[in-house]
Amino acid sequence: IALSNDLTLVTHNTREFGRINGLRYEDWE
């Protein structure tokens, strides 16, 4: 959903989501 709507995903699982090209994510510690 975040990728298709050009949003930033907030997650602590950056290793998993970092593999997705074009996805913006931020680490939530």
Phi, psi and omega in degrees: 000316181298318181293316183288339180254012178055045180251167175261128178273132177254119186209160172261352181264062185291333180297318181288311185282342178293345180279350184268116180294134176088351181275127174267131180218158180227137181284129179248098182269000000 
